[in-house]
Amino acid sequence: MNVRLRKVVGISSRDVHNNTWSKYLQRVELVIVLFLLLVNYIKREGLCRNGFFLRKMIYLNSCLIVKGKKEFEMAAAITLCHHERYDGTGYPNGISGKHIPLSAQITALCDVYDALRSKRPYKEPWPHEETVAEIVRSSGTHFNPDMIKVFETLHPRFETIFAALND
């Protein structure tokens, strides 16, 4: 898991030998494993029937893992805020508008695009045109209207990248 996590975080093979990174990533891995064990135990034993509560806990704890490290400030903001909505009805904190970090707003839009376009056990993939229409309809509620203006210009690139990554 250590090597995969390093790749996701973007640490070069040269940095792998840096003891600080190695120790930090080992701690992150330990916290993730322990947290997932706890969540699975809570679900299995029926201690919490509220899946939404568990999802909120995952994002809050994930943020705590990377918070306080300058090199992971953006990761912390994305982890904590990418399920917030422009109108304040998102989670985990219900923040709105300009209080949602731009990095989290961008991630949220990309996440929704990918979720709608991808096949899931509970739904078929949406075509690009329907996905774009749904995202544009969500301007001012789910998404920042200024970001939607940019998306309307760039959405053909989303389609190209999505197709390339799913071949």
Backbone as CSV, one residue per row, in Angstrom:
resi,resn,N_x,N_y,N_z,CA_x,CA_y,CA_z,C_x,C_y,C_z
1,MET,0.829,-1.196,0.000,0.000,0.000,0.000,0.873,1.259,0.000
2,ASN,2.006,1.198,0.628,2.882,2.349,0.744,3.271,2.898,-0.623
3,VAL,3.641,2.032,-1.558,4.076,2.469,-2.883,2.901,3.096,-3.628
4,ARG,1.707,2.466,-3.560,0.534,3.022,-4.228,0.171,4.388,-3.666
5,LEU,0.211,4.526,-2.353,-0.121,5.801,-1.722,0.870,6.879,-2.144
6,ARG,2.136,6.524,-2.220,3.141,7.495,-2.655,2.854,7.973,-4.074
7,LYS,2.444,7.049,-4.947,2.135,7.432,-6.328,0.939,8.365,-6.368
8,VAL,-0.097,8.063,-5.595,-1.292,8.907,-5.573,-0.952,10.303,-5.078
9,VAL,-0.146,10.375,-4.029,0.222,11.662,-3.448,1.188,12.417,-4.355
10,GLY,1.906,11.687,-5.221,2.794,12.328,-6.175,4.217,12.494,-5.686
11,ILE,4.658,11.578,-4.851,6.026,11.645,-4.336,6.925,10.871,-5.297
12,SER,7.998,11.495,-5.724,8.910,10.846,-6.667,9.684,9.726,-5.978
13,SER,10.240,8.844,-6.786,11.006,7.735,-6.216,12.215,8.244,-5.440
14,ARG,12.736,9.415,-5.822,13.856,10.015,-5.095,13.447,10.377,-3.664
15,ASP,12.192,10.863,-3.531,11.702,11.259,-2.217,11.348,10.075,-1.319
16,VAL,11.216,8.896,-1.920,10.839,7.717,-1.145,11.863,7.457,-0.038
17,HIS,13.092,7.807,-0.312,14.154,7.550,0.664,14.204,8.594,1.780
18,ASN,13.432,9.626,1.643,13.377,10.651,2.673,12.603,10.101,3.862
19,ASN,13.273,9.982,4.984,12.685,9.367,6.176,11.421,10.068,6.656
20,THR,11.371,11.379,6.530,10.205,12.120,6.987,8.966,11.682,6.225
21,TRP,9.088,11.632,4.885,7.947,11.200,4.076,7.544,9.777,4.419
22,SER,8.519,8.919,4.522,8.236,7.509,4.778,7.492,7.318,6.094
23,LYS,7.979,7.977,7.143,7.322,7.856,8.447,5.920,8.449,8.415
24,TYR,5.781,9.589,7.716,4.473,10.237,7.633,3.481,9.337,6.904
25,LEU,3.900,8.778,5.765,3.003,7.920,4.996,2.647,6.646,5.757
26,GLN,3.577,6.121,6.526,3.260,4.935,7.326,2.188,5.268,8.357
27,ARG,2.270,6.462,8.955,1.233,6.888,9.906,-0.114,7.043,9.215
28,VAL,-0.099,7.655,8.023,-1.343,7.827,7.265,-1.962,6.461,6.972
29,GLU,-1.143,5.526,6.517,-1.645,4.185,6.215,-2.241,3.534,7.461
30,LEU,-1.571,3.661,8.583,-2.060,3.067,9.820,-3.411,3.664,10.210
31,VAL,-3.531,4.979,10.134,-4.788,5.631,10.491,-5.903,5.189,9.548
32,ILE,-5.619,5.111,8.252,-6.630,4.676,7.285,-7.087,3.253,7.590
33,VAL,-6.158,2.361,7.796,-6.507,0.967,8.080,-7.322,0.869,9.360
34,LEU,-6.887,1.535,10.415,-7.623,1.481,11.679,-9.014,2.089,11.540
35,PHE,-9.111,3.187,10.806,-10.408,3.822,10.618,-11.352,2.914,9.848
36,LEU,-10.862,2.292,8.777,-11.711,1.396,7.994,-12.150,0.186,8.820
37,LEU,-11.259,-0.327,9.652,-11.645,-1.422,10.548,-12.764,-0.988,11.486
38,LEU,-12.634,0.212,12.041,-13.650,0.737,12.948,-14.989,0.920,12.233
39,VAL,-14.967,1.506,11.036,-16.201,1.715,10.276,-16.866,0.375,9.963
40,ASN,-16.077,-0.608,9.530,-16.646,-1.923,9.224,-17.234,-2.581,10.462
41,TYR,-16.581,-2.433,11.599,-17.098,-2.995,12.842,-18.423,-2.335,13.234
42,ILE,-18.461,-1.006,13.132,-19.683,-0.264,13.471,-20.834,-0.719,12.579
43,LYS,-20.572,-0.863,11.279,-21.617,-1.313,10.347,-22.062,-2.739,10.679
44,ARG,-21.098,-3.640,10.841,-21.387,-5.054,11.071,-22.188,-5.268,12.342
45,GLU,-21.837,-4.546,13.388,-22.501,-4.723,14.679,-23.798,-3.918,14.787
46,GLY,-24.084,-3.136,13.758,-25.317,-2.362,13.773,-25.292,-1.221,14.780
47,LEU,-24.093,-0.751,15.136,-23.977,0.321,16.127,-24.397,1.670,15.546
48,CYS,-24.363,1.768,14.235,-24.785,3.011,13.592,-25.487,2.645,12.298
49,ARG,-26.743,2.936,12.238,-27.516,2.625,11.039,-27.522,3.800,10.060
50,ASN,-26.859,4.861,10.445,-26.876,6.065,9.630,-25.631,6.106,8.747
51,GLY,-25.772,5.652,7.495,-24.649,5.654,6.566,-24.135,7.050,6.281
52,PHE,-25.041,8.036,6.302,-24.631,9.417,6.061,-23.657,9.874,7.140
53,PHE,-23.936,9.534,8.393,-23.042,9.885,9.493,-21.662,9.277,9.261
54,LEU,-21.626,8.019,8.838,-20.339,7.363,8.594,-19.584,8.054,7.454
55,ARG,-20.293,8.438,6.386,-19.629,9.145,5.288,-19.025,10.454,5.779
56,LYS,-19.774,11.207,6.573,-19.248,12.461,7.117,-17.994,12.198,7.941
57,MET,-18.029,11.150,8.745,-16.874,10.816,9.586,-15.651,10.481,8.733
58,ILE,-15.866,9.790,7.622,-14.747,9.441,6.749,-14.075,10.711,6.228
59,TYR,-14.870,11.686,5.753,-14.284,12.909,5.213,-13.611,13.734,6.306
60,LEU,-14.223,13.812,7.468,-13.622,14.574,8.563,-12.310,13.952,9.004
61,ASN,-12.285,12.634,9.144,-11.056,11.964,9.568,-9.993,11.990,8.488
62,SER,-10.399,11.878,7.239,-9.427,11.959,6.148,-8.745,13.322,6.139
63,CYS,-9.520,14.356,6.383,-8.952,15.696,6.434,-7.958,15.816,7.585
64,LEU,-8.295,15.241,8.721,-7.402,15.312,9.882,-6.054,14.650,9.612
65,ILE,-6.051,13.643,8.744,-4.807,12.944,8.424,-3.809,13.892,7.768
66,VAL,-4.281,14.734,6.847,-3.361,15.579,6.085,-3.304,17.021,6.583
67,LYS,-4.216,17.399,7.469,-4.270,18.776,7.961,-2.994,19.132,8.736
68,GLY,-2.554,20.356,8.559,-1.388,20.829,9.300,-0.072,20.635,8.578
69,LYS,-0.089,19.950,7.473,1.124,19.777,6.664,1.010,20.708,5.470
70,LYS,1.909,21.673,5.381,1.828,22.689,4.326,1.704,22.067,2.943
71,GLU,2.460,21.003,2.688,2.447,20.387,1.364,1.130,19.671,1.050
72,PHE,0.265,19.516,2.061,-1.014,18.844,1.845,-2.211,19.748,2.108
73,GLU,-2.014,21.070,2.124,-3.123,21.995,2.386,-4.259,21.829,1.379
74,MET,-3.911,21.715,0.100,-4.940,21.557,-0.911,-5.652,20.216,-0.749
75,ALA,-4.908,19.167,-0.452,-5.522,17.852,-0.249,-6.494,17.893,0.924
76,ALA,-6.132,18.601,1.978,-7.019,18.710,3.140,-8.298,19.457,2.768
77,ALA,-8.169,20.540,2.016,-9.340,21.326,1.607,-10.264,20.504,0.711
78,ILE,-9.682,19.780,-0.232,-10.482,18.952,-1.134,-11.179,17.837,-0.357
79,THR,-10.421,17.153,0.492,-10.974,16.043,1.256,-12.144,16.492,2.117
80,LEU,-12.000,17.623,2.756,-13.042,18.092,3.670,-14.231,18.720,2.940
81,CYS,-13.989,19.390,1.825,-15.038,20.256,1.267,-15.610,19.850,-0.086
82,HIS,-15.175,18.761,-0.686,-15.656,18.477,-2.039,-17.106,17.977,-2.090
83,HIS,-17.736,17.749,-0.938,-19.166,17.422,-0.920,-20.017,18.587,-0.424
84,GLU,-19.395,19.736,-0.250,-20.158,20.942,0.072,-20.835,21.413,-1.210
85,ARG,-21.925,22.152,-1.063,-22.660,22.662,-2.221,-22.683,24.181,-2.173
86,TYR,-22.719,24.795,-3.322,-22.665,26.247,-3.424,-23.749,26.923,-2.593
87,ASP,-24.925,26.283,-2.496,-26.038,26.877,-1.743,-26.013,26.547,-0.250
88,GLY,-24.995,25.813,0.208,-24.851,25.513,1.631,-25.542,24.240,2.102
89,THR,-26.117,23.469,1.186,-26.836,22.259,1.591,-25.971,20.999,1.552
90,GLY,-24.675,21.149,1.346,-23.785,19.990,1.281,-23.315,19.551,2.659
91,TYR,-22.320,18.691,2.678,-21.768,18.185,3.934,-20.252,18.073,3.813
92,PRO,-19.503,18.023,4.879,-19.921,17.782,6.261,-20.259,19.040,7.059
93,ASN,-19.905,20.229,6.576,-20.084,21.431,7.398,-21.167,22.386,6.915
94,GLY,-21.754,22.148,5.757,-22.809,23.022,5.255,-22.330,24.422,4.899
95,ILE,-21.066,24.542,4.466,-20.565,25.861,4.062,-21.044,26.177,2.644
96,SER,-20.984,27.440,2.266,-21.531,27.831,0.970,-20.649,28.852,0.265
97,GLY,-20.963,29.033,-1.023,-20.362,30.087,-1.833,-18.856,30.170,-1.751
98,LYS,-18.384,31.385,-1.511,-16.937,31.655,-1.520,-16.207,30.984,-0.362
99,HIS,-16.935,30.432,0.592,-16.296,29.756,1.718,-15.811,28.348,1.352
100,ILE,-16.269,27.844,0.210,-15.810,26.536,-0.266,-14.526,26.772,-1.060
101,PRO,-13.423,26.143,-0.672,-12.170,26.346,-1.414,-12.338,26.013,-2.901
102,LEU,-11.688,26.804,-3.743,-11.781,26.605,-5.181,-11.360,25.187,-5.571
103,SER,-10.317,24.671,-4.952,-9.860,23.313,-5.274,-10.960,22.288,-5.006
104,ALA,-11.730,22.474,-3.950,-12.827,21.557,-3.639,-13.986,21.735,-4.621
105,GLN,-14.241,22.969,-5.056,-15.296,23.211,-6.041,-14.966,22.530,-7.371
106,ILE,-13.722,22.631,-7.779,-13.283,22.002,-9.027,-13.388,20.484,-8.908
107,THR,-12.926,19.951,-7.791,-12.994,18.501,-7.569,-14.437,18.026,-7.563
108,ALA,-15.331,18.778,-6.927,-16.742,18.397,-6.872,-17.332,18.307,-8.277
109,LEU,-17.044,19.286,-9.113,-17.578,19.274,-10.469,-17.041,18.061,-11.239
110,CYS,-15.760,17.811,-11.137,-15.167,16.655,-11.824,-15.717,15.346,-11.276
111,ASP,-15.915,15.285,-9.975,-16.457,14.091,-9.330,-17.878,13.807,-9.824
112,VAL,-18.713,14.840,-9.905,-20.086,14.663,-10.396,-20.072,14.241,-11.857
113,TYR,-19.222,14.883,-12.661,-19.134,14.496,-14.073,-18.786,13.013,-14.186
114,ASP,-17.767,12.584,-13.459,-17.339,11.184,-13.514,-18.432,10.244,-12.999
115,ALA,-19.092,10.611,-11.908,-20.139,9.764,-11.330,-21.306,9.582,-12.293
116,LEU,-21.707,10.651,-12.958,-22.828,10.548,-13.892,-22.444,9.761,-15.148
117,ARG,-21.238,9.948,-15.619,-20.805,9.270,-16.849,-20.460,7.801,-16.635
118,SER,-20.176,7.411,-15.400,-19.720,6.049,-15.119,-20.864,5.101,-14.784
119,LYS,-20.702,3.861,-15.184,-21.658,2.818,-14.829,-21.467,2.486,-13.350
120,ARG,-22.565,2.339,-12.657,-22.561,1.961,-11.249,-23.502,0.767,-11.084
121,PRO,-23.383,0.041,-10.005,-24.290,-1.102,-9.807,-25.766,-0.684,-9.816
122,TYR,-26.027,0.548,-9.465,-27.398,1.028,-9.348,-27.851,1.898,-10.521
123,LYS,-26.979,2.137,-11.513,-27.373,2.983,-12.646,-26.483,2.732,-13.856
124,GLU,-27.023,3.051,-14.998,-26.267,2.995,-16.250,-25.525,4.320,-16.439
125,PRO,-24.469,4.334,-17.251,-23.761,5.596,-17.492,-24.614,6.580,-18.290
126,TRP,-24.468,7.845,-17.970,-25.177,8.897,-18.705,-24.337,9.316,-19.906
127,PRO,-24.978,9.710,-20.994,-24.229,10.292,-22.120,-23.663,11.662,-21.728
128,HIS,-22.673,12.068,-22.458,-22.015,13.352,-22.181,-23.012,14.511,-22.185
129,GLU,-23.880,14.563,-23.189,-24.809,15.689,-23.328,-25.745,15.799,-22.121
130,GLU,-26.266,14.668,-21.642,-27.158,14.688,-20.471,-26.401,15.083,-19.208
131,THR,-25.173,14.637,-19.111,-24.340,14.986,-17.968,-24.090,16.486,-17.930
132,VAL,-23.732,17.051,-19.071,-23.496,18.500,-19.158,-24.766,19.252,-18.779
133,ALA,-25.898,18.818,-19.309,-27.169,19.503,-19.016,-27.475,19.460,-17.522
134,GLU,-27.244,18.336,-16.873,-27.515,18.214,-15.434,-26.587,19.108,-14.618
135,ILE,-25.324,19.148,-14.979,-24.370,19.997,-14.259,-24.738,21.470,-14.445
136,VAL,-25.075,21.864,-15.659,-25.468,23.255,-15.924,-26.743,23.598,-15.149
137,ARG,-27.684,22.655,-15.073,-28.924,22.877,-14.300,-28.626,23.103,-12.811
138,SER,-27.507,22.565,-12.354,-27.148,22.667,-10.939,-26.379,23.944,-10.600
139,SER,-26.257,24.848,-11.562,-25.595,26.126,-11.333,-26.354,26.920,-10.275
140,GLY,-25.626,27.401,-9.297,-26.229,28.207,-8.233,-26.740,27.393,-7.064
141,THR,-26.915,26.098,-7.257,-27.322,25.223,-6.142,-26.142,24.351,-5.751
142,HIS,-25.779,23.418,-6.618,-24.634,22.552,-6.332,-23.314,23.259,-6.659
143,PHE,-23.315,24.000,-7.766,-22.058,24.559,-8.266,-22.072,26.080,-8.360
144,ASN,-20.885,26.642,-8.243,-20.646,28.066,-8.414,-20.994,28.454,-9.856
145,PRO,-21.879,29.433,-10.057,-22.254,29.830,-11.418,-21.064,30.241,-12.287
146,ASP,-20.048,30.872,-11.691,-18.861,31.244,-12.467,-18.117,30.009,-12.964
147,MET,-18.081,28.973,-12.145,-17.418,27.739,-12.546,-18.206,27.068,-13.675
148,ILE,-19.514,27.152,-13.620,-20.336,26.547,-14.669,-20.100,27.245,-16.005
149,LYS,-19.891,28.553,-15.981,-19.574,29.271,-17.227,-18.297,28.713,-17.856
150,VAL,-17.301,28.452,-17.026,-16.041,27.870,-17.519,-16.299,26.447,-18.023
151,PHE,-17.080,25.674,-17.269,-17.393,24.299,-17.659,-18.099,24.261,-19.017
152,GLU,-19.009,25.202,-19.246,-19.728,25.227,-20.524,-18.772,25.416,-21.698
153,THR,-17.674,26.099,-21.457,-16.664,26.285,-22.496,-15.782,25.044,-22.647
154,LEU,-15.452,24.418,-21.516,-14.473,23.323,-21.524,-15.076,21.920,-21.605
155,HIS,-16.397,21.778,-21.543,-16.968,20.427,-21.452,-16.557,19.487,-22.585
156,PRO,-16.276,19.962,-23.804,-15.787,19.000,-24.805,-14.472,18.325,-24.388
157,ARG,-13.635,19.050,-23.656,-12.384,18.456,-23.155,-12.679,17.381,-22.117
158,PHE,-13.700,17.609,-21.281,-14.092,16.594,-20.298,-14.431,15.297,-21.024
159,GLU,-15.198,15.426,-22.104,-15.607,14.235,-22.869,-14.399,13.511,-23.428
160,THR,-13.455,14.256,-23.995,-12.243,13.661,-24.574,-11.430,12.955,-23.512
161,ILE,-11.212,13.603,-22.381,-10.413,13.012,-21.304,-11.109,11.794,-20.718
162,PHE,-12.416,11.893,-20.496,-13.182,10.761,-19.959,-13.053,9.556,-20.895
163,ALA,-13.225,9.788,-22.181,-13.119,8.703,-23.167,-11.727,8.084,-23.152
164,ALA,-10.694,8.919,-23.095,-9.328,8.411,-23.109,-9.015,7.577,-21.870
165,LEU,-9.543,7.994,-20.725,-9.265,7.285,-19.478,-10.101,6.011,-19.319
166,ASN,-11.149,5.878,-20.124,-12.028,4.722,-19.997,-11.941,3.764,-21.165
167,ASP,-10.903,3.873,-21.951,-10.687,2.932,-23.065,-9.972,1.699,-22.601
